[in-house]
């Protein structure tokens, strides 16, 4: 009986530990998603590109076909073309799920332009659905695939 109790306790300890590791990974990857958007806001393409695996392939909303890492940042520069405007955004987390060395992330991003002078919102842009899959590579997480598109209109 004692051996069974010890075995059950060990299983529970390992299960709680695995759950905690998954939760920690989920939070770490979500923080990377937030960092990703700071890089976009700051037009920091070098650091933005550092978040992507060299073998990445995904289907962004701006493309009619899947693209590799070489094309992922092409949409950022136009956001910063007008010096009278600054780019800004708001994220709405929908789901973050760990699968060991892989974490799937789903969220909405509402982006808009602010007046560079006053900081007031001067132009709303679309709301986009984002899906990224991150994979642990040594001690780093990298985006290995993803997809984005405009948020569908809600019908009544």
C-alpha positions in Angstrom: 0.0 0.0 0.0 2.8 2.4 0.9 4.5 1.7 -2.5 1.3 2.5 -4.3 0.9 5.8 -2.3 4.4 6.8 -3.1 4.0 6.0 -6.8 0.8 8.0 -6.9 2.5 11.0 -5.2 5.4 10.8 -7.6 3.1 10.7 -10.6 1.2 13.8 -9.2 4.5 15.7 -8.6 5.6 15.0 -12.2 2.2 15.9 -13.6 2.2 19.2 -11.7 5.8 19.9 -12.8 5.0 19.2 -16.4 1.9 21.4 -16.2 3.9 24.2 -14.6 6.6 23.9 -17.3 3.9 24.2 -20.0 2.4 27.2 -18.3 5.9 28.8 -18.0 6.6 28.1 -21.7 3.2 29.6 -22.7 3.9 32.8 -20.8 7.4 33.0 -22.2 6.1 32.6 -25.8 3.3 35.1 -25.2 6.0 37.6 -24.0 7.8 37.0 -27.3 4.6 37.8 -29.2 4.4 41.1 -27.3 8.1 41.7 -28.1 7.4 41.0 -31.8 4.9 43.8 -31.9 7.2 46.2 -30.1 9.7 45.5 -32.9 7.0 46.2 -35.5 6.1 49.5 -33.7 9.7 50.6 -33.5 10.5 49.5 -37.1 13.2 47.2 -35.8 13.4 44.7 -38.6 16.7 43.1 -37.5 15.3 42.1 -34.1 11.9 41.2 -35.6 13.6 38.8 -38.1 15.6 37.2 -35.2 12.3 35.7 -33.9 11.9 33.5 -36.9 13.4 30.1 -37.7 15.5 30.0 -40.9 13.2 27.3 -42.3 10.0 29.2 -41.5 7.1 29.0 -43.9 3.8 30.6 -43.3 0.9 32.3 -45.0 0.5 36.0 -44.0 -2.6 38.0 -44.9 -0.5 40.2 -47.2 0.5 37.4 -49.5 -1.5 35.2 -52.0 0.8 32.3 -51.3 3.0 30.9 -48.4 6.3 32.7 -47.8 9.6 32.0 -46.2 11.6 34.1 -43.7 13.0 36.3 -46.5 9.6 37.9 -47.0 8.2 38.2 -43.5 9.1 41.8 -42.8 8.0 43.4 -46.1 4.8 44.8 -44.6 6.6 46.8 -41.8 8.4 49.6 -43.6 5.2 51.1 -45.2 3.8 51.5 -41.7 6.6 54.0 -41.0 6.7 55.8 -44.3 4.7 58.9 -43.3 6.6 60.9 -40.6 3.4 62.6 -39.6 2.0 59.3 -38.3 3.2 56.7 -35.8 2.1 53.1 -35.8 0.4 51.6 -32.8 -1.5 48.4 -31.9 -3.5 46.5 -29.3 -3.3 42.8 -28.8 -6.1 40.5 -27.6 -4.8 37.1 -26.5 -7.2 34.3 -27.5 -5.2 31.1 -26.9 -1.7 30.0 -26.0 -1.1 26.2 -25.7 2.1 24.3 -25.0 2.8 20.9 -26.6 6.3 20.4 -25.0 8.8 22.0 -27.4 6.1 23.6 -29.5 3.7 26.4 -28.5 0.7 27.5 -30.6 -0.5 31.1 -30.2 -3.7 32.7 -31.4 -4.7 36.3 -30.9 -6.2 39.4 -32.5 -4.3 42.6 -33.3 -6.0 45.9 -33.8 -3.7 48.4 -35.4 -4.0 52.1 -36.0 -2.0 55.2 -36.8 -1.4 58.0 -34.3 -0.6 61.6 -35.0 3.2 62.0 -34.5 2.5 65.4 -33.1 -0.4 64.9 -30.7 -0.4 61.1 -30.2 -4.1 60.9 -31.0 -5.5 58.1 -33.1 -6.0 59.5 -36.6 -6.7 56.3 -38.5 -8.0 52.9 -37.6 -6.7 50.0 -39.5 -8.1 46.4 -39.6 -8.3 43.8 -36.9 -6.3 40.7 -37.8 -6.3 37.1 -36.6 -2.8 35.9 -36.0 -1.6 32.3 -35.5 2.0 31.5 -34.8 3.7 28.2 -33.9 6.9 28.6 -31.9 9.4 25.8 -31.4 12.1 25.6 -28.8 15.5 25.6 -30.4 18.1 25.1 -27.6 17.3 27.9 -25.1 15.4 30.0 -27.6 11.9 30.0 -29.0 11.5 30.7 -32.8 8.5 31.0 -35.0 8.3 28.0 -37.4 5.0 28.7 -39.1 2.0 31.0 -38.9 -0.9 32.5 -40.6 -2.8 35.8 -40.5 -5.8 37.4 -42.1 -8.4 40.0 -41.5 -10.9 39.3 -38.8 -14.2 38.2 -40.3 -17.2 40.5 -39.8 -19.6 39.4 -37.2 -23.1 38.7 -38.7 -26.2 39.2 -36.6 
